[in-house]
Amino acid sequence: MSLGDEPGYGDGPRGEDGGYGGSGQTRTRLPDRQGDVYGGARRGRGSSSRSLVTVVGVVVLLIAAIAFANRGDNAASSGGNSGDKAKTSPTAASGNHPVSTKTADIPSGFPHTKEGAQSAAANYGVALGSTGMFNADQRHAIVNTVYTPDVAAARQPDLDSAYTSEKFLTNIGLDKSGAAPAGQTFISRIIPVGTKTKAFSTDSATVELWYTSLFGLSGDGSTNPVSESWYTTTYQLKWINGDWKVTDFTQKDGPVPVGRDQKASTADDMTKAVEEYGGFTYAR
């Protein structure tokens, strides 16, 4: 088991036991002021032209809204079988409520459906990418909750070895117990952007999770400041004991959006944000 397979980790050391690719350096991409990444599509901001575009846009939306409201049932009846559901965007929410049960503070009891498998992948990814993986008791609880029993038993020793490696912890700025230096806050959090089912059967599912991650140390004197990364993790899930559980997964970089020219927040602001803004229970 390679820690590099665990989701949500960016630019630390990567080896057989530690999965934070590179040499612990934080990569900072500065905006390219010499060219236009949009191929010249961005125009100057003239007030008159902007006002005209705004007016035209409002008119177009108004016409579209009127046409939609006046079409009645004709569009639906002309589609053939009136009982067929209209197709929705693959990114649209299903409308189902998030699960209300938890195991080891991790959402559990997901529906035996494609959407349930996607919800499980999103919530399990959040747990595997959290700071809890750096605490022995929390790590054991996470692994035993997220994985099938046989996979959890097989991977636990490797994970314990990886997450307690003194070299690995030193490279990311933590002490041998996995704690941040005094005055600094360790941040490891992933934020799911979307999920997609690649394969599905009654007892297994393959789900892709696209997400962004925050990882690093926030505080004065940090040598590993909090940085953002983007990944897609493909989870192999199995339906067992009335819930979806992970059997394996692979991870790849991206898709990565173009970064905006925004000023980085101060260490204090970043620390406050992570401490004050809680996470979610993700449902598809």
Buried (B, 14 or more C-beta within 10 A) or exposed (E): BBBBBBBBBBBBBBBEBBBBBEEBEBEEEEEEEEEEEEEEEEEEEEEEEEEEEEEEEEEEEEEEEEEEEEEEEEEEEEEEEEEEEEEEEEEEEBEEEEBEEEEBEBBBBBBEBBBBBBBBBBBBBBBBBBBBBBBBEBBBBBBBBBBBEEBBEEBBEBBBBBBBBEEBBEBBBBEEEBEBBEEBBBBBBBBBBBBBBEEBEEEBBBBBBBBBBBBBBBBEEBBBBBBBBBBBBBBBBBBBEEBBBBBBBEBEEEEEEEEEEEEEEEBEEBBBBBEEEEEEBBBB
